[in-house]
Amino acid sequence: MDLGIKKIIDFKKDEIISVNDDLCQNGAFRIFRGNYVYQKDLSTNCGFIICNLNDVHTIEDVLCLKKSKN
């Protein structure tokens, strides 16, 4: 996540989103500048970080991860 914060600053982005190698959003993290958190429209000044992490909320998510490792 530190890399995401650094990218927001260095590249003057409003939002950084994590994606997998296939460039699909993985929900591992999403970082906004403070003044963009409550905006009513979508940000178009986005950057992305490729990281193969998964957002886990349920036991089904855990089982899916276990299955993909086998």
Backbone as CSV, one residue per row, in Angstrom:
resi,resn,N_x,N_y,N_z,CA_x,CA_y,CA_z,C_x,C_y,C_z
1,MET,0.821,-1.184,0.000,0.000,0.000,0.000,0.869,1.252,0.000
2,ASP,2.056,1.190,0.572,2.962,2.333,0.535,3.277,2.735,-0.897
3,LEU,3.440,1.729,-1.774,3.699,2.009,-3.181,2.529,2.770,-3.802
4,GLY,1.319,2.431,-3.427,0.143,3.136,-3.932,0.133,4.595,-3.523
5,ILE,0.448,4.857,-2.284,0.507,6.245,-1.795,1.601,7.011,-2.520
6,LYS,2.742,6.365,-2.714,3.852,7.001,-3.442,3.431,7.327,-4.877
7,LYS,2.706,6.417,-5.536,2.264,6.654,-6.916,1.266,7.805,-6.998
8,ILE,0.361,7.919,-6.019,-0.575,9.051,-6.002,0.193,10.362,-5.970
9,ILE,1.211,10.415,-5.152,1.997,11.647,-5.005,2.869,11.889,-6.234
10,ASP,3.658,10.880,-6.625,4.622,11.044,-7.719,3.969,11.314,-9.072
11,PHE,2.823,10.667,-9.337,2.176,10.788,-10.640,0.946,11.691,-10.610
12,LYS,0.733,12.346,-9.458,-0.392,13.287,-9.305,-1.734,12.655,-9.697
13,LYS,-1.975,11.442,-9.211,-3.230,10.738,-9.450,-4.205,11.041,-8.326
14,ASP,-5.492,10.843,-8.589,-6.517,11.033,-7.570,-6.882,9.722,-6.893
15,GLU,-6.566,8.613,-7.580,-6.968,7.306,-7.087,-6.003,6.250,-7.635
16,ILE,-5.670,5.269,-6.802,-4.849,4.133,-7.210,-5.638,2.867,-6.894
17,ILE,-5.731,1.958,-7.872,-6.517,0.734,-7.744,-5.607,-0.468,-7.964
18,SER,-5.777,-1.493,-7.155,-4.994,-2.719,-7.339,-5.668,-3.620,-8.370
19,VAL,-4.844,-4.237,-9.228,-5.330,-5.159,-10.253,-4.450,-6.403,-10.280
20,ASN,-4.995,-7.495,-10.817,-4.229,-8.722,-11.016,-3.418,-8.615,-12.300
21,ASP,-2.624,-9.648,-12.585,-1.847,-9.691,-13.829,-2.722,-9.547,-15.068
22,ASP,-3.976,-10.002,-14.970,-4.893,-9.897,-16.111,-5.581,-8.532,-16.171
23,LEU,-5.131,-7.607,-15.323,-5.612,-6.223,-15.261,-7.052,-6.088,-14.799
24,CYS,-7.572,-7.101,-14.113,-8.896,-7.018,-13.498,-8.732,-6.558,-12.052
25,GLN,-9.577,-5.654,-11.639,-9.517,-5.149,-10.272,-9.676,-6.302,-9.298
26,ASN,-8.793,-6.377,-8.293,-8.859,-7.488,-7.343,-9.340,-7.074,-5.958
27,GLY,-9.548,-5.809,-5.724,-10.086,-5.367,-4.441,-9.103,-5.421,-3.285
28,ALA,-7.821,-5.675,-3.564,-6.837,-5.735,-2.484,-6.693,-4.370,-1.816
29,PHE,-6.691,-3.317,-2.623,-6.720,-1.969,-2.070,-7.185,-0.980,-3.122
30,ARG,-7.674,0.128,-2.627,-8.092,1.255,-3.459,-7.805,2.492,-2.629
31,ILE,-6.942,3.334,-3.128,-6.468,4.491,-2.373,-6.942,5.762,-3.077
32,PHE,-7.538,6.679,-2.314,-8.027,7.953,-2.850,-7.301,9.102,-2.172
33,ARG,-7.191,10.202,-2.872,-6.823,11.459,-2.213,-8.010,11.827,-1.324
34,GLY,-7.740,12.480,-0.230,-8.784,12.800,0.745,-9.985,13.507,0.169
35,ASN,-9.765,14.451,-0.735,-10.894,15.218,-1.273,-11.689,14.454,-2.327
36,TYR,-11.277,13.241,-2.675,-12.013,12.437,-3.656,-12.840,11.329,-3.017
37,VAL,-12.724,11.143,-1.738,-13.419,10.044,-1.075,-14.932,10.171,-1.207
38,TYR,-15.465,11.357,-1.089,-16.921,11.541,-1.117,-17.425,12.172,-2.403
39,GLN,-16.646,12.106,-3.464,-17.107,12.689,-4.728,-18.306,11.920,-5.269
40,LYS,-19.113,12.552,-6.063,-20.334,11.923,-6.575,-20.147,11.291,-7.950
41,ASP,-19.030,11.560,-8.608,-18.783,10.961,-9.920,-17.490,10.148,-9.884
42,LEU,-17.254,9.387,-10.927,-16.066,8.544,-10.981,-14.828,9.371,-11.303
43,SER,-13.727,8.995,-10.719,-12.461,9.654,-11.001,-11.932,9.160,-12.346
44,THR,-11.413,10.056,-13.144,-10.794,9.660,-14.411,-9.284,9.785,-14.347
45,ASN,-8.773,10.253,-13.231,-7.332,10.407,-13.051,-6.838,9.274,-12.153
46,CYS,-6.942,8.045,-12.665,-6.621,6.850,-11.888,-5.289,6.252,-12.311
47,GLY,-4.665,5.587,-11.377,-3.494,4.777,-11.660,-3.755,3.374,-11.139
48,PHE,-2.919,2.443,-11.548,-3.112,1.046,-11.181,-1.799,0.424,-10.749
49,ILE,-1.890,-0.512,-9.829,-0.734,-1.291,-9.402,-1.093,-2.757,-9.581
50,ILE,-0.238,-3.465,-10.300,-0.451,-4.906,-10.489,0.087,-5.635,-9.271
51,CYS,-0.789,-6.339,-8.598,-0.393,-7.166,-7.454,-1.372,-8.329,-7.368
52,ASN,-0.859,-9.490,-7.260,-1.699,-10.685,-7.235,-2.125,-10.995,-5.809
53,LEU,-2.997,-10.150,-5.305,-3.583,-10.319,-3.980,-5.077,-10.496,-4.163
54,ASN,-5.716,-11.030,-3.168,-7.164,-11.230,-3.248,-7.850,-10.619,-2.044
55,ASP,-9.022,-10.087,-2.296,-9.864,-9.511,-1.266,-10.711,-10.645,-0.687
56,VAL,-10.556,-10.934,0.592,-11.240,-12.065,1.215,-12.234,-11.547,2.253
57,HIS,-13.516,-11.925,2.057,-14.561,-11.529,2.999,-15.333,-12.714,3.559
58,THR,-15.372,-13.788,2.815,-16.226,-14.907,3.219,-15.447,-16.215,3.183
59,ILE,-16.023,-17.251,3.763,-15.418,-18.582,3.721,-15.339,-19.077,2.275
60,GLU,-16.291,-18.666,1.442,-16.259,-19.041,0.026,-15.024,-18.460,-0.662
61,ASP,-14.653,-17.237,-0.284,-13.434,-16.625,-0.829,-12.200,-17.438,-0.446
62,VAL,-12.159,-17.887,0.799,-11.034,-18.701,1.271,-10.989,-20.024,0.514
63,LEU,-12.136,-20.673,0.355,-12.189,-21.942,-0.361,-11.765,-21.776,-1.821
64,CYS,-12.147,-20.690,-2.429,-11.760,-20.407,-3.805,-10.240,-20.249,-3.909
65,LEU,-9.636,-19.590,-2.943,-8.181,-19.420,-2.924,-7.480,-20.768,-2.750
66,LYS,-8.006,-21.577,-1.853,-7.422,-22.906,-1.637,-7.494,-23.736,-2.913
67,LYS,-8.635,-23.665,-3.597,-8.828,-24.431,-4.829,-7.855,-23.966,-5.922
68,SER,-7.626,-22.660,-6.009,-6.754,-22.141,-7.050,-5.281,-22.473,-6.814
69,LYS,-4.911,-22.762,-5.546,-3.530,-23.129,-5.239,-3.258,-24.605,-5.521
70,ASN,-4.297,-25.410,-5.644,-4.125,-26.859,-5.891,-4.061,-27.166,-7.364
